[in-house]
Amino acid sequence: MLVRPQKASNLGSVARAARNFGLLDLSVVEPGVLADEESSRLAAGADDVLGSIRRFGSLEEAVAGFPVVVTTSSLRGRGRVRNLELSELAGFLAAAGDGAATAFVFGPERSGLTEDELARASACLRLPTVPDFPTMNLSHAVAVVLAATRARPNDKDPAREEPTAEPWAPAGEIEAAIAHWDQALDAIDFYDTGHRERSLRDWRRLIAGRPLTQREVAILRGVANRILVTLKRQAD
């Protein structure tokens, strides 16, 4: 999943990398460029991937159906959700279960993902580049990450997480729970000192980064709903 790609040529290069590792579903968020003749040349046999790119107007919309959202970065940042090293990726995906659909999110070539976009992730994957030259070509980053997904986790590693017994909630349900809690927090004047957007971003990190099962999300929404119902009764 590419967010605001700036070069049409990268669409073809990424399509080829995706095809190399058996990934046929490529999405673009807020596309500022469209596939062209150069893209097709660089796709080099992956025209099926290039021609079936799905386009979305926002990252929230694009990841709504995915229970696992992995963003990528070459840098560590303050306040980010769980950080993963590349060597930990296979074990993390194994813990989600074989049926858990995963969205890998790559930011624009120059700026990377925003803090708000990173806050929507289950985990942020750190690419192990050297500090004095951290940024990678977009298609190279995609290839590195997809190659890591094909690694087999070490079954004898005691630190590896066990697969969750319940399915993880998709990002759309997580976002709905955050919206529900936003209403509840507003109702109790939690935002009376301002900084609503920053508080919501931190709240999103706290929830999205766990990640949560569908039952846990239902519990969170139940608590928020109880707050709203209780306040309404008191007002009446």
C-alpha positions in Angstrom: 0.0 0.0 0.0 1.6 3.2 -1.2 0.7 6.5 0.4 1.0 9.6 -1.9 3.7 8.2 -4.2 5.3 11.0 -6.1 6.9 9.2 -9.1 4.9 7.3 -11.6 8.0 5.2 -12.3 7.9 3.8 -8.8 4.4 2.3 -9.5 6.0 0.0 -12.0 9.0 -0.9 -9.9 6.8 -1.6 -6.9 4.4 -3.7 -9.0 7.4 -5.8 -10.2 8.7 -6.3 -6.6 5.2 -7.2 -5.4 4.9 -9.8 -8.3 8.3 -11.3 -7.4 6.9 -12.3 -4.0 3.4 -13.4 -5.1 1.6 -10.2 -4.0 -1.1 -9.2 -6.5 -3.0 -6.7 -4.5 -1.4 -3.2 -4.7 -3.2 -0.1 -3.4 -2.4 3.6 -3.7 -3.6 6.2 -1.2 -4.2 9.8 -2.4 -2.5 9.0 -5.7 -0.8 12.1 -7.2 0.5 10.1 -10.2 -0.9 7.5 -12.6 0.7 4.6 -14.3 2.3 5.6 -17.6 4.5 4.1 -20.3 7.6 4.2 -18.1 5.7 2.5 -15.3 4.7 -0.3 -17.6 8.3 -0.7 -18.8 9.6 -0.9 -15.2 6.8 -3.4 -14.2 8.6 -5.8 -16.6 6.0 -8.6 -16.7 3.9 -7.4 -13.7 1.4 -5.6 -15.8 -1.4 -7.5 -14.1 -0.4 -5.9 -10.8 0.1 -2.5 -12.3 -3.3 -2.6 -14.1 -5.3 -3.7 -11.1 -4.0 -1.0 -8.6 -6.8 0.1 -6.2 -7.0 3.8 -5.3 -8.2 5.2 -2.0 -8.8 8.8 -0.9 -7.4 8.2 2.7 -5.4 5.8 4.6 -8.3 5.2 7.0 -10.4 4.0 4.2 -7.6 1.9 2.6 -6.8 -0.1 5.8 -10.4 -0.3 7.2 -10.7 -4.0 6.5 -7.3 -5.1 7.7 -6.8 -6.5 11.2 -3.0 -6.0 10.9 -1.5 -2.8 9.7 2.3 -2.5 9.4 3.8 0.8 8.6 7.5 1.2 7.6 10.2 3.6 8.5 14.0 3.8 8.6 13.9 6.0 11.7 12.7 5.6 15.3 10.3 8.3 16.5 8.8 9.4 19.8 5.4 8.1 20.6 5.2 5.6 17.8 3.3 2.3 18.2 5.2 -0.9 18.7 8.5 -1.0 16.9 9.4 -4.1 15.0 12.9 -5.0 13.7 12.9 -6.7 10.3 14.0 -10.0 12.0 10.9 -9.9 14.1 8.4 -9.5 11.3 7.8 -13.2 10.5 7.1 -14.0 14.2 4.8 -11.0 14.5 2.7 -12.1 11.5 2.7 -15.7 12.8 1.2 -14.5 16.0 -1.6 -12.8 14.1 -2.6 -16.2 12.6 -2.6 -17.4 9.0 -5.9 -15.9 8.2 -5.1 -12.4 9.3 -4.9 -10.0 6.3 -2.0 -7.6 6.6 -1.6 -4.2 5.0 2.0 -3.0 4.5 2.0 0.8 4.3 4.8 2.7 2.6 5.0 6.5 2.7 5.9 9.1 0.1 9.4 9.0 -1.3 10.6 12.2 0.3 8.8 12.7 3.5 7.6 9.3 4.7 4.4 8.8 6.7 3.0 11.4 9.0 2.7 10.9 12.8 -1.1 10.6 12.4 -0.6 7.9 9.7 1.9 6.0 11.9 -0.5 6.1 14.8 -3.0 3.9 12.8 -0.6 1.0 12.7 -0.5 -2.3 14.6 3.3 -2.0 14.5 6.0 0.2 12.8 8.6 -1.9 11.0 12.1 -0.4 11.2 14.3 -1.0 8.2 17.9 -1.5 9.4 19.6 1.2 7.2 22.7 3.0 8.3 22.1 6.3 10.3 24.0 8.5 7.8 22.0 7.3 4.8 18.6 6.0 6.1 16.2 6.5 3.3 15.6 3.7 0.7 14.3 3.7 -2.8 10.6 2.9 -2.5 10.6 -0.3 -4.6 13.7 -1.5 -2.7 12.0 -1.0 0.6 8.9 -2.9 -0.6 11.2 -5.8 -1.8 13.0 -6.0 1.5 9.8 -6.1 3.5 8.1 -8.7 1.3 11.1 -10.9 1.3 11.1 -10.8 5.2 7.5 -12.0 5.2 8.5 -15.2 3.5 11.0 -16.0 6.3 9.9 -18.9 8.5 9.8 -17.9 12.2 11.9 -20.1 14.5 9.5 -22.4 16.2 12.0 -23.1 19.0 12.3 -19.4 19.9 10.7 -19.0 23.3 10.2 -15.3 22.8 8.0 -15.8 19.8 4.4 -14.9 20.4 1.7 -17.6 20.1 -1.1 -17.1 17.6 -4.0 -15.2 19.1 -7.0 -17.5 19.9 -9.4 -14.8 18.6 -9.2 -12.9 15.4 -7.8 -9.4 15.6 -10.3 -6.6 14.9 -9.9 -4.9 11.5 -8.7 -1.3 11.5 -12.2 0.0 10.6 -13.6 -1.4 13.9 -10.6 0.1 15.8 -11.4 3.5 14.3 -15.1 3.1 15.2 -14.1 2.4 18.8 -11.9 5.5 18.8 -14.7 7.6 17.5 -17.0 6.2 20.2 -14.5 7.1 22.9 -14.0 10.5 21.4 -17.7 11.2 22.0 -17.4 9.9 25.6 -14.3 11.9 26.4 -15.8 15.0 24.9 -19.0 14.4 27.0 -16.9 14.4 30.3 -15.0 17.5 29.2 -11.7 15.6 28.8 -10.7 18.1 26.1 -11.4 21.2 28.2 -7.7 22.1 28.0 -7.6 21.8 24.2 -5.2 19.5 22.2 -8.1 17.3 21.0 -6.3 16.1 17.9 -3.1 15.3 19.7 -5.0 13.4 22.4 -6.9 11.5 19.8 -3.6 10.6 18.0 -2.2 9.3 21.3 -5.4 7.4 22.0 -5.2 5.9 18.5 -1.7 4.7 19.1 -2.7 3.2 22.4 -5.5 1.2 20.9 -4.3 0.4 17.4 -0.9 -0.7 18.6 -2.0 -3.5 20.9 -3.6 -4.9 18.6 -7.0 -5.9 19.9 -9.4 -8.7 19.3 -13.0 -8.1 18.2 -14.2 -9.0 21.7 -11.8 -6.4 23.3 -13.0 -3.7 20.9 -16.6 -4.6 21.8 -15.7 -4.1 25.5 -14.1 -0.7 24.9 -17.2 0.4 23.0 -19.4 -0.9 25.7 -17.6 1.2 28.3 -17.8 4.3 26.1 -21.5 3.7 25.5 -22.2 3.3 29.3 -20.5 6.7 29.9 -22.7 8.4 27.3 -25.9 6.6 28.6 -25.2 7.5 32.2 -24.5 11.1 31.4 -27.7 11.3 29.4 -29.7 9.9 32.3 -28.2 12.4 34.7 -29.0 15.2 32.3 -32.7 14.0 32.1 
